[in-house]
């Protein structure tokens, strides 16, 4: 019977993971994956990116993520695209498995446990207020694997297994140090007992162990491209997304403490539910205070790239887990039509939102399939038809151009390029030694939309650029061996 139950659980978990994946979509090489996928490909082929590897390599020195993915490609001999897709599916499954394990300790009823998992699965691409994060990205991100380890550590803390929790948090640290710091902080609050106040206070400040570095005008220019670094720029609705969950979690705690309708055998789960909610409130208040102390004073500007408000990622994930479980417990029950009335519109709404986010791209960009996106088609041609030591220049805002859908040139074309304004600015804030180079290259590309052939020759003389990627209709007098409805790829002589 136990084996049968385990097989049923596995089947349900895989099914929910597949549905979550299909709602979420899959877009390798977009947004931050310009850093991670490029690093994986560099690990596999050191000849790539001879001119600009510092724009992803230095940032990844503190993580084993790219090495593990590249190692799995070498061991299995699978193509990198297929292996990254498999890891993406596994990462979603591990997150949902962690949610299920927590839900089983917080809710007695199986329908409440699976409602918690299904609710999280449905909202994986929900933005986390003001932080420029989703609960999970539409591509493989080390944050997902670190989150899975943190959720497993939370289970270990609930089960009073401190050494296992410490191991799992250490695993999160070497995967994504920043997110791991928030996981450590919450696990300390969750572990805390009144008789151990000094221990909890000492450990809770772990997220504050950051290094001060002086800033430069170039660094300040890069930082100013990230509005979420500055709390004074947050909108009222983003602040509502910070405060409202704390009040709602307090309500969940009070409900768990005062609910007299539970039978005796459910008391243990109710206590866990209340404990998780209350410690989330304390964790949220503490981390919010840390964030305000770090992000408001101009003298602490160097600490802004550590993005302390991203504690909301873990808080949101556990909040939606508890909300989903309560909905399943008190509303959905075992009534199939109620499940359909909730999850079908919710899933379709999240699917529609993703289609608006990537309108010029297939919802799932399967490895090996012909790309629909014209920019990705051009990047594919570049990968197959230009020397690996080429240096390209593009519009520094190319990721924001209509129809581009935030695809990264480096990750998909596998060629070096001058710094861009959209994503490389974030790297420059994380690695201050790159800020001056970022500013020099970005400044040299300002006014791109008005460039003529002579401007591209200037980039060739100054930086060694020998190819450029242009939006249609391009520039007269250029030698462009590839073009499609939106993009031209031109050689500089």
Secondary structure, DSSP 8 states (H G I E B T S, - for coil): -HHHHHHHHHHHHHHHHHHHHHHH-B-TTBTTHHHHHHHHHHHH-TTS-TTTTHHHHTGGGG-SHHHHHHHHHHHH---HHHHHHHHHHHHHHHHHHHHHHHHHHH-SSHHHHHHHHHHHHHTTT-EETTTTEESS-SS--HHHHHHHHHHHHHHHHHTT-HHHHHHHHHHHHHH-HHHHHHHHHHHHHHH--GGGHHHHHHHHGGGG--------HHHHHHHTT-GGG-GGG--HHHHHHHHHHHHHHHHHHHHHHH-TTS-GGGHHHHHHHHHHHHHHHHHHHHHHHHHHHHHS-GGGGGGGGG-GGGGHHHHHHHHHHHHHHHHIIIIITT-HHHHHHHHHHHHHHHHHHHHHHTTTS-SB--TTS---SHHHHHHHHHHHHS-TT-EEEE-TTGGGSTTTTTB-HHHHH--EE---SSSHHHHHHHSGGGHHHHHHHHHHTTTGGG--HHHHHHHHHHH---EEEEETT--TT-EEEEE-SSEEEEE--
